[in-house]
């Protein structure tokens, strides 16, 4: 079947006529692909994971954000949202805008798929959010998806730092996981969010559950049932974005890392609060407006022999050989430069060292 080619603006009117003509109601059954992922009935591959009502004060109008995975040319389908309200019989119709939020991958026997957030404008002034949303294409044969819309509520107590980790798969080293969790708790993280696939081993599952309520633990999978690296990667952006929208008003800052990564405050800073205070002070001196932070990465390869005689379960205290020398990261021991490319301690991407310039923190990645 040929893909619809409709002009901008005609799509929404076509779907509205279709809704009125067929007296469209919410679907009684939903087509699932894997886990919570639902399939959108189009002539291609479109999968949706979760939906959130976004009515932040800085927005001109409330929007519904839908986290999904789709073919790289998903815009050609001219998808629309059907917004279902408990107070109305017919759904409201709104065209979507597509935002790319992750990499593209080619799974087995599938075209190239990308990671997206689909946004559609909601009617009203924010006091009457829709209950459910379905994605539909013009001339669609039937509705195959129905997502409950989560409405984030302002929290009574806001944690300064919350962490959204990438999806966990397979067997994890329990000692490394505990060290990773305790390090983040020491640096000031108030809550850690994990999304774990069904393949996670029982020991990892027990460790994460034992850390409740510090750890919020959910089961999640990728959009495809196949067991491939591409299929796993396609679900990682969805997990992080789901976490950030779900905790929209619960954290002041959100950290996004993996279990083999540590954002380490640089000496003399001993917490994320001190680290960001130093970064903000530097930004103030340069009259910069800061919306987010990123940190330079340094690899600590586990193929190198450990340098310190510490307990076997203390990974960060034993493996100090680094691929690139960045800066003295505390409260851990300083990195040892073996494959030194540069001795700069700059937070920016630069070729020469600046005398007196100190970095606020950096990423240690253990592989």
N, C-alpha and C positions, 0 to 999 in steps of 0.2 A: 504494500500500500504506500502511495506517495505521501511524503510528509507535507503537512499543511503549510502554505505560504501566504500568510495573512499580514496585512499592513498593521503597523502599530496603532492601537486604538480599536480596530475592528475585532480583535481577538476577544476582548472583554464583552463587547456587545453580542458577539456570536454565542458565547457561553451563556450569557444572560437569557437569550432567546431559547437556547436549548433547555435551560433550567425551567423556564416558564412553560414551555411546550410539553415537557415530559413530567412536570410536577416532581422534580428530583428530590429524593429523600436520602438520608445517610445510608450508606451500604450496610446490609445485614451481615455480610461476611467480608473478611479482609484477606488479601493474598500476602502471605509472608514469604520472604526469601531465606532468612537466617536469623534466628533469635527474634529480636524486636524489630528488625528491618522489614518494612513493607514495600510492596511493588506498586509502582504507578503504571496504570494501563495506558501505555503509549506504544508506538512502533519502534521502540528502542529500549534501552536499559536505564531506568531511573528508580532509585531506591531512597526511601526516607526513613529517618531514625527517630526524631523527636521534634517537638514544636514548642515555642515559647512566646509569650506575650511581652513585648518590649515597649514600655511606656515611659522611658526615662525622660526627665524634664527637658533635656537638651534636644529632644526630637521634635520636629514640627508636627508630627502626627504619630499615633501609636501604630506599631507594625507587629505582624506575626512572623517570627523567624523559624524557618524549617531547615533542619540539618539533614543533608542528603549526599548521595553519591550518584553520579550520572555520567553519560557519555560526554566527551569533550565538547560536542556541538549541541548541548542541551538547549541552548537558546533558540534553536530552530523550531522546537516543538511549541513555542509560545504558550507555556503552561500558565494556568490560572489557579487561584485559590478559591475554594468554596468554603466560606466561613460559616459554621453552624452555630446558631444562638438558641438557647433554650426558650427565649421569649419570642422567637419568630418561626414561622413554618418553612419559609423559603430561605435558602442560604444567601449570604451576600457574596458577590463575585468581585475579585480583584486580580489584576495582572501581577505577575511576579517580576522582581528584579533578581538577577543572578550575581552572586559574589563568589569568586574562587578563593578557597581558603586552604588549599593543600596541593600536594603534588599529583601528577597523573601517572597511572600504572596500567599495565596490560595483563590481566589475569589469564588463566587458561581458557581457551575457547570463548573469549569475550573481547569486545572492542576496547579501545583505550577509555578508561574511566577516570573521572576527576572528582574532587571533593569540593562541595559547594554549600552555601547558605542561600536558601530561597526566601526572599522577603516580600510580603504583600501588605498593603496598607489596610488597616482595620477601620471600620466606621465607628462613629461615636467619639466621645471626648475622653476615653480611658476609664470611665466608670462602669462600662458594661462590656467586658472582654468576651470574645467568642469562646465557646466550649470545645469545639472540635474544628479540624481543618482537613480538607481533602485536596489533593492536587489533581487537576484534570486538564486534558488537552482539547482543543476544538474538535468537534465531531467524534469525541470519544465514545466507544461502545458502552462502557459501563464504568462505575466507580469501583476501584479495587483497594483503596486506602482510606484510613480514617484515624488521624492522630489526635489524641487528647492534648489540648493546649495547656501547658504549665504556666501559671501566673506567679512569677517571683514576688514575694512580699518583703517589705522592709523589715530588717531584723532588729530586735531589741538591743542586742549586743553585736557589734561589728568587730570581727577579728582583724588585726592589722595585716596579717599574712595568711593566705590560704594557698594550698598547692593542688594543682590539677595534673596528675601524672598520666603518662601515656598508657595505653592498654597493655595489660600483662598477658603473656602467653607462656605456656609450657612450665618447666621446672625452674624455680628461682632458688638461689643460695640463701637459706634462711638467715645465716649469720650476716651476710652482706645486707640483706633487707632490714634486719634489726638495726644495724649500724647506720644505715641510710635514714631510717625513721628517727632514731635518737639524735642524729646530727641536726636534722631539720627542727626537731623540737627544741634543741639547745639554742639554735639561732633565732628562734622566735616565731616559727610557724605554728599557727593555732589549730589548723585542721588540714588533713591530707585526704584527697579523693582518689580512689583507685577504681578503675574499670577493668575487670578481669574476664578473660574468655573461659569457656568450659574446660579447656585443656590445662588450666592451672592445677598444679599438684596439690594434694591434701595438706602438706606441710605449709606451703605458702598460704593456702586458704586459712589454716588455723592461726598462723602468725598475724595475718591482717585482721581477723576477727578478734583476736586477743587485744588488739590496740584500740578497739572501740571505747569511747566515742572520738578519740583523737583521729582515727582513720574511719572514713566513710567508704564503704565497700559495696560495689555493685557488680553484678554480672552483665557482661556485654560481649558482643562478637562483631565480626566484620559483616559487610552486607552480603557476602557470598559464602556458600556452604563449603567451598573448596578449601583445602589446606595448602596454601601457597604464600610465599612472602608478599606478593602483590596484594592478595586478598586481605592479609593482615594489616598491611600499611594503609589500605583504603579506609579502615575503621578508626585509625588513630586520631585524625583530625576531628572526627565526629565525637569521640569521647572527650577531647579537650574542650571543644566548643559547647558540648552539652553540659560539662562541668561549670564552665564560666557563666553561661546563661542561667543555670540552675541556682548558682550562688551569686547572682547579680548584685544583691544588696547585703551580702553577708561578709564580704572581705573588702578591705581597702586596697590591698595589692594581691594579685594572683601570680603565683610562680608556675611555670610550665616546664617540667623536667622529666627525664626518664630515670629508672632505678640505677643506671650506671653513670649518672651525672650528679654532680654536687655544685651548686653555686656557693662558693666559699668566700666569706668576707675576708678582705685583705687586712693584714696586721697594720695598725693596732685595733681595728674594729673586730668586735667579738659577737656581733649580732647583725641581722638584716636591718634593724632600725638604725644602728650606727652607720652601717654601710651606705644606706640610702640618704642619710643625713649628710654624709660627706659628698655624695654625688650631687645632691640638691644644692649644696653650698657652691660646688664648682659650676653648676648650671646657672646659679644666680649671678655669679661673678661675670659670666659671659652673656648674661641677658637671654638665656635660652629657655624656651617653654618645653617642658618634658612631659610626654604622655606615656612613655614606656621605656624600659631599660633592656639592653642586651649586653651580654658578657662574653669576653674573649675566651675561647675554648682551648684547653691544654689536655693532650692525651697522656694518660699514665698506662703504659702497656704492661699487662700482667705477664707477658712472655719474658720480661726482664726479671732477674732474681730480686727477691726482697732485700732491702738494705738495712733494715732494723730488726733486732731480735725482740719482737713484740709478740703477744699472744696470736695464734694462728687466725683467730676470728677478727682481728683488727686490720682490715684491708688498708685503710687510709694511712695507718701508722707504719705499715711495713713496706709498701710499694711507693718509693719516692723518685724513681726514674721517670722523667717527663720528656716528651718529644720536643717541646718548645719551652724555653724559659720565659715566664711572664713576670711574675712578681711573688714576693713572699706572702703566701696565703696562710693566714692563721685562723684559728688557733692550732692548725696542724703544722707539722714540720715543713720547712721550706723545700721547694722542689729542687731536684738535682738535674742540671742541664747536661744531657749526653748527646742529643742530636740537635744541638742549639742552632737555630736559624737566625735568631735575633735576640738581643738582650734588652730590648725595649720593655719598659714597664708602662706603656701607654694604654689608656682605655679606648683610644680611637685607633683606626687603621692607619698606621704611620710607618715610615721607613727608618726614621732616625729617632733616637732617644731624646727626650726633652729633660734637661737637668731640673731636678726638683719635682718632676711630675710623678704623682703617685696614683696607683689605681685603687678603686674602692673595693673591687672583688673580681673574681674570675670563676670560670667553670672548670672543674676537674672531671674528666671522663675516663673511667676505668674499663679497659678492654683487653 
